Amino acid sequence: MTAALLPIVEELFDATDHSERAHWLLAVPLDVLARERVHIRQALVKANFPEGLAYLEAEIASLCAVRGSDGLAPATTRSMRETARIVLGVAARGRPV
């Protein structure tokens, strides 16, 4: 890729299938998802990986959500994130989603 990308993000661009991309998304630090979301989104669009895009958006929404007095994001945001994680977990195992 280009010199502007973090090496960890280059790994996503170099992934050869959705299973590798899913594993990368589930393992990468959340701060990398937040900081590099534009490049990550580009990689997922280029790879035609809608499940990965849904996961990225769910994680970003959760990170940006106003938290309640209990310190948690709203239940709808948490539910959306967990659903996206489950779907991505299926993709990580190499099965069709």
C-alpha positions as CSV (number, residue, x, y, z in Angstrom):
1,M,0.0,0.0,0.0
2,T,1.2,3.5,0.6
3,A,3.6,4.8,3.2
4,A,0.7,6.8,4.8
5,L,-0.9,3.6,6.1
6,L,-0.1,2.0,9.4
7,P,1.5,-1.4,9.0
8,I,-1.4,-3.0,10.9
9,V,-3.9,-1.4,8.4
10,E,-1.8,-2.6,5.5
11,E,-2.5,-6.1,6.8
12,L,-6.2,-5.6,6.1
13,F,-5.6,-4.4,2.6
14,D,-3.4,-7.4,2.0
15,A,-5.9,-9.9,3.3
16,T,-6.9,-12.5,0.7
17,D,-10.4,-13.4,1.8
18,H,-13.2,-12.3,4.1
19,S,-12.2,-14.8,6.8
20,E,-8.8,-13.1,7.1
21,R,-10.5,-9.7,7.1
22,A,-13.0,-10.8,9.8
23,H,-10.2,-12.1,12.0
24,W,-8.3,-8.8,11.5
25,L,-11.4,-6.7,12.4
26,L,-12.0,-8.8,15.6
27,A,-8.4,-8.5,16.7
28,V,-7.4,-5.0,15.9
29,P,-7.4,-2.5,18.8
30,L,-10.5,-0.4,18.9
31,D,-8.4,2.8,18.8
32,V,-7.0,1.8,15.4
33,L,-10.6,1.2,14.2
34,A,-11.5,4.7,15.3
35,R,-8.4,6.5,14.1
36,E,-8.1,4.7,10.8
37,R,-11.8,4.2,10.0
38,V,-11.6,6.0,6.6
39,H,-8.8,3.7,5.4
40,I,-10.4,0.6,6.9
41,R,-13.7,1.5,5.3
42,Q,-11.9,1.9,1.9
43,A,-10.4,-1.6,2.3
44,L,-13.7,-3.2,3.2
45,V,-15.6,-1.5,0.3
46,K,-12.8,-2.5,-2.1
47,A,-13.1,-6.1,-0.9
48,N,-16.9,-6.0,-1.1
49,F,-17.2,-7.1,2.5
50,P,-20.6,-5.6,3.8
51,E,-20.4,-7.7,7.0
52,G,-17.1,-6.0,7.8
53,L,-18.5,-2.6,7.0
54,A,-21.5,-3.2,9.3
55,Y,-19.1,-4.3,12.1
56,L,-17.0,-1.2,11.6
57,E,-20.0,1.1,11.8
58,A,-21.4,-0.7,14.8
59,E,-18.1,-0.4,16.7
60,I,-17.7,3.3,15.8
61,A,-21.3,4.0,16.8
62,S,-20.6,2.3,20.2
63,L,-17.4,4.2,20.8
64,C,-19.2,7.5,19.9
65,A,-22.4,6.9,21.8
66,V,-23.4,9.0,24.8
67,R,-23.3,6.6,27.7
68,G,-25.9,6.4,30.4
69,S,-25.3,6.9,34.1
70,D,-24.3,3.2,34.3
71,G,-21.4,3.9,32.0
72,L,-22.9,1.8,29.2
73,A,-23.9,2.8,25.7
74,P,-27.6,2.6,25.0
75,A,-29.0,-0.9,24.8
76,T,-29.8,-0.6,21.1
77,T,-26.2,0.4,20.3
78,R,-24.9,-2.5,22.4
79,S,-27.3,-4.9,20.7
80,M,-26.3,-3.7,17.2
81,R,-22.6,-4.1,18.1
82,E,-23.0,-7.6,19.5
83,T,-25.1,-8.7,16.4
84,A,-22.4,-7.4,14.1
85,R,-19.7,-9.2,16.1
86,I,-21.7,-12.5,15.8
87,V,-22.1,-12.1,12.1
88,L,-18.4,-11.3,11.7
89,G,-17.5,-14.3,13.9
90,V,-19.3,-16.5,11.4
91,A,-17.4,-14.9,8.5
92,A,-14.2,-15.4,10.4
93,R,-14.9,-19.2,10.4
94,G,-15.1,-19.0,6.6
95,R,-18.8,-19.8,6.4
96,P,-21.3,-17.8,4.3
97,V,-23.1,-15.2,6.3
